[in-house]
Amino acid sequence: MPKITILTCSSYLNLDITKPYEANINLEYDLLKSALEKKGVVVERTNWDNPSYDFSSTDAVVFRTIWDYFERYTEFKLWLKKVSKLTKVINPLSLVYWNIDKHYLADLEAKGIAIMQTVFVDTGAHITLQSVCESKDWKDIVIKPAISGAAMHTYKIMASEIAEKEDLFKQLVAERDMLVQEFQPTIMTKGEASLMVFNRKFTHAVLKKAKEGDFRVQDDFGGTVHSYEPTKEEIAFAEKTFAACDPIPAYGRVDIVWDKNDTPQLSELEIVEPELWVRNYPASANDFADGIIEFM
């Protein structure tokens, strides 16, 4: 029987299901594990950096809650290179490398995917926020690292604050590649939609909303998750985004925000270790499992 290892980080290896957050992680794992087992797959689970785990003993590893990798990216990148020689990586290694760095947005835009307007400012560049805003005729902006997670080093900067934030931006660019994007007010009024795609097809969606006065929709910052029925246009957008990837991912999600004309734009494509809210639509675990087995 084929064996698949689900990867987490050490913080979420031994879960306390009395805590709602960890109970959700456990439920997501159980749903995927059950779906895979029904298809004749043996399932194990370990932390990605487990030095005693024999990765050559498993047919594939599937990234799930490896939610510390961006804080240890150099170490993680070396581990990826090593583990990919021992077993199959799902999503594939080429996609993981590509998706970790938000420069992938430019690649998708070149393939006809509408993205949030973005200026890429690479490490060491001598570019000011003022010059970016003047060249794009932007007022309010958001800056974020090209490699990050959980809104790390992500800031909304209003037009009146740009001058005072130049030193912060200069400091960040000295250490990492950064993105500058026009701030979309709809993120605070309408939210951000996440559409899940498994095995090339849309399965379900959620709407993430920031707490009052904030723009970050992550639950780390008080964001909340709500049921959401996407339009046919939004579903087509999500599936088109996946189809633009090479190869097409086994699983992941498309995050959508809307511009002032209510047109959907790609905020992020999450295909490394995304939250997928399978618990909100348990039947999608079967599609998730099918996508994994397709890569097997």
N, C-alpha and C positions, 0 to 999 in steps of 0.2 A: 504493500500500500504506500502511496506517496506521502511524504511528511512535509508539513509547512510549519515554520516557526514565526509566530507573531512577535514583533519587537516592540518593546516599551523602553522606558528609562528606569533607572534604579528606584527613583522616587515613587513610581507607580507599579512596582513589581508585586509588593505585598499590600494589597488594598484593604482599607478599612471601610466596609460597605455601610457603616453607620453614618459616614460622611457623604452627603448627597453627591458631591463632585466625584468622589472616588467610586461611589455606587454606580454612577453613570458610566464611568470608564469600564467597570466590571461588566455591566449589562451589555455595552457595545462589544466587548470581547466575547461574552457568552453567545450573543446572537451570531456573530461571525463564525465562531468555533462550531456551533451547532450546524450551521448551514454547510460548512466545509465537511464536517463529519458525515452528514447525510449524503454527501457526494463521494464518500469513500476515502477521505483524507484524514491522516493522523495529524493532530494539531498540538503544538507545544508553544510555550510562551517564555521569553526571557528578556532581560535588559540588553540593549545593543552592545554595551561595553563589558559584558560578562566575560572575564578572561578564562574561565573554566569551561565555557560552553563550546562544544565541538560543532562548529558551523558546517563542516564538511559532512556531517551526519544527516543534514536536512536537505530536502530537494529545493526549497526556496525559503527566503525570508520576506516577510511583508511588514513594511513600516507602519506602525500605528502611533502610539503615544510616546514617541522619542522626543519629548518636549524640552530637552536640554541641549540638543545638538547645536543650536545656533550660538549658545554661550561657550561651546567647546568646539568650534568649527574646524580648527586645524587638526585636532585629535580625531574628530569625526571623519574628516576627509581622508586621513590616513587609514582609518578603520574601514571605510567604504572600499578603498582600493584593495585592501587585504581580503575582505569578506567576499567581494565579487569574484575572486579567483577560487573560492571554495564552494559557492552555491549560487543559485539564481537569485537575483534581486528584483523585487516587485514593489512598486513600479521599477522599470528597468533603470540601470545605472546611468545611462545617458540622459534620461529624463530627470533623474534626481539631481545630477550636476547642473543641468540646465535650469530647473525650476527653483533651486536654492537661491539663485541670484536673480533679482528682479529685472535684470537686463532682458530677460525672456519677454518682457512686455513689448520691447521694440521689435523682436522677432515676430510676435503675433500680429502687431500692427502692420508689419510689412506683408503679412498674409491676409490682410483685410479685416482683422478683428478690431473693432472700435475699443480703444483703451482710454482711460483717463489721460488727459494731456499731461505729458511728463517730460521734464528735462533731466538728463542723466549727468551728474557731476562726479567724475571719478576721482579717486584718491590723489591728493596733491594739486588738483586743479585750482587755478587762481580766478575763481568766478564768484561774484557776490550775489546775494539774494536780490539786491536792488537791480542789478543788471539783468538777471533772469526775468524779473517781473516787468521791467521796461521792455524787454525784447518780445514778451508774450502778451503784454497789456493785461497782466494779472494784478489783482489787488490782494486778496487773502490767499494764503498758500498752506500747503502741508509739506513738511520735509520728513524723510524716512531713510534708513539705510537700505542698500541693495540686498544685504543679507541680514535678516533679523526675524524675530517672531514675537508674538504677544505685544505688539506695538512698541517694542523696545526702541528708544531714541526717536520716537515719532512725535512731531510737534505741529500743532496748528499755529500759524503766525498770521496775525491780522496785519493789514496794510500799515497801521500806525506803529506796529512793533518791529517792522523789518530792520530798521537801523540798529536797534538795540540787540537784535538777534544775530547780527553779522558775525560777532566773535564766536558765538556758539556754533554757527554753521562752519566757520573756518576751522574750528577745533575738530568737529566731526569729520570734515573732508580730509583733514590731515591724517586720519586714522582709517577711513573706510570710504567706499563708494557710496554716494548719496543720490536720492531722487528728490526732485522738487516738482510738486503737482499743484495745479489750481484747486483750491478748496471748493467743494461742491456743497452748498447749503442744504441740499436734499438729504445729506447724510444725517443731519440733525432733525429733519422733519419727517422724512419717509423711512430712513434707515438704509440698511444694506441687505440685499437678498443673497442667500447662498443656495445654489442649485447643485444637487448631487448627480453625478453621472457615473454609472457603473456599466462596464462592458459596452461602452459606446452610446448608452441610452440614458436619458433623464429618468430619475426615479421619484425624487421628492425634493422639497425645498423648505427653507425656514427664512424668516425675516429677523434680522438682528437690529436692535435699537439701542442707541446710547442713552445713558441716564441724562436727566435734565441738565442742560448747560455744557455737556461734554460732546465730543465727536467720535470718541473711540467706542466701538460697539462690542469689544471683547468683555467677557464677564469679569476679567481681572479688574476692570475699571467701572463695574456696576452696570454693564450692558445686559440686556435681556433678550430672550429668544421667543419668537412667536410663530404660530402657524402661518403658512403663506402659500397661496395658489398663484403660481406664475402665469403670465400670459403665454399664448402660443409663440409670440415673438421672442419672449425671454427664454423659453425652452429651446427654440431653434438657435438662439444666440449661444446658449450653453453647449449644445451639441456641436455647433459649428466650431466653437473654440477648441473642443477636444479633438475634432477632426483635423484641425490645423497643426496638431502636435505630431511628431514623428519619432517613435511610433505612437500610436494612440494609447493613452494610459489605460490601465485596467480599472482604475478607480480615481476618484477625486471630486473636487467641487469647483464651481465657477462663482466668484463673488461679483455681484453686479451693483453698481450705483447708477443714479440717473442724473443727467445734466439738467439745465434749467428748462429744456424743452421736453423733459420726461423721456428722453431717449436713453436706453440702457448702454452702459459702458463697462468694460472689464476693469474691476478694481484689482483683483488678484486671481490667479489660477493656482489652486492648492492641490498638488499631486505628490507631495513627499509624505507628510504625516498629518493630513487634515482632520479636524473634527468633522464628522459626517452625519451625526444625528440619526444613525440607523435606528436608535431606540424610538424615534418619533414615527418611524415607518418600518416596522420589523420585517415586512415582506421583502424590503430592499436588500436584506442580508443575503438572500438567494442570488440576486443579481451581482452583488459584491463578490460572492464566492465564485460565480460563473466567470467574472472578469479575471480573477486570480488564476483559476484553472485554465482559462484560455491561454495565459502566458506560460503555464506549465508545459 
